[in-house]
Amino acid sequence: MINGEKLFLSKHIDRINWEQRQVDKFRAIISTRGLSLRAIARKAGVAHSFVDKLRSRPCKPEMTTLVKVLDAVEIDVYQLFEAPTITISAGEATVM
């Protein structure tokens, strides 16, 4: 968030690291909501295999396609990714 507004990442990022923690969170959300992978894929306009990959293992999906899937499930991308930590000291900034 910058000045209280979320950045729309898909306009600025081509691919993103979908790590095991995102896999686990995504799997838990769709399981809790009782959503089928086929229904998610149909609503997002993507292949069933793509949604299955997001649910099963780490990968590097295209951000625009990932956002379509997350929109179909009504998940905000910020629910799955932690914001980077920025440390500023003596005029230098470190992003972790």
KASUL-V364806 format. One record per pair of residues at least 4 apart in sequence whose ideal C-beta (glycine too) atoms are under 7 Angstrom apart, sorted by the first residue. I is the first residue (numbers start at 1). GAP is how many residues later the second one is. Records with the same first field share a line. If there is no record, write none. Layout:
I = GAP / GAP
This chain:
1 = 4 / 5
2 = 5
6 = 72
9 = 4 / 54 / 68
10 = 53 / 54 / 57
13 = 50
14 = 48 / 49
15 = 45 / 46 / 47 / 48
16 = 44 / 45 / 47 / 50
17 = 43
18 = 4 / 5 / 36 / 40 / 41 / 42 / 43
19 = 39
20 = 4 / 38
21 = 4
22 = 4 / 58 / 59
23 = 4 / 32 / 33 / 34 / 35
24 = 4
25 = 4 / 55
26 = 4 / 28 / 29 / 54
27 = 4 / 28
28 = 4
29 = 4 / 44 / 46
30 = 5 / 10 / 25 / 43
35 = 4 / 5 / 38
36 = 4
37 = 4 / 11 / 14 / 15 / 18
38 = 4 / 10
39 = 4
40 = 4 / 11 / 29 / 32 / 33
41 = 5 / 6 / 7 / 9 / 10
43 = 29
44 = 24 / 25 / 27 / 28
45 = 23
46 = 4 / 5 / 19 / 22 / 23
48 = 4
49 = 4
50 = 4 / 15
51 = 4 / 18
52 = 4
53 = 4 / 6
54 = 7 / 15
61 = 4 / 5
62 = 4
63 = 4
64 = 4
65 = 4
66 = 4
67 = 4 / 10
68 = 4
69 = 4
70 = 5 / 7
75 = 4 / 5
77 = 4
84 = 11 / 12
85 = 11
86 = 7 / 9
87 = 7
88 = 5
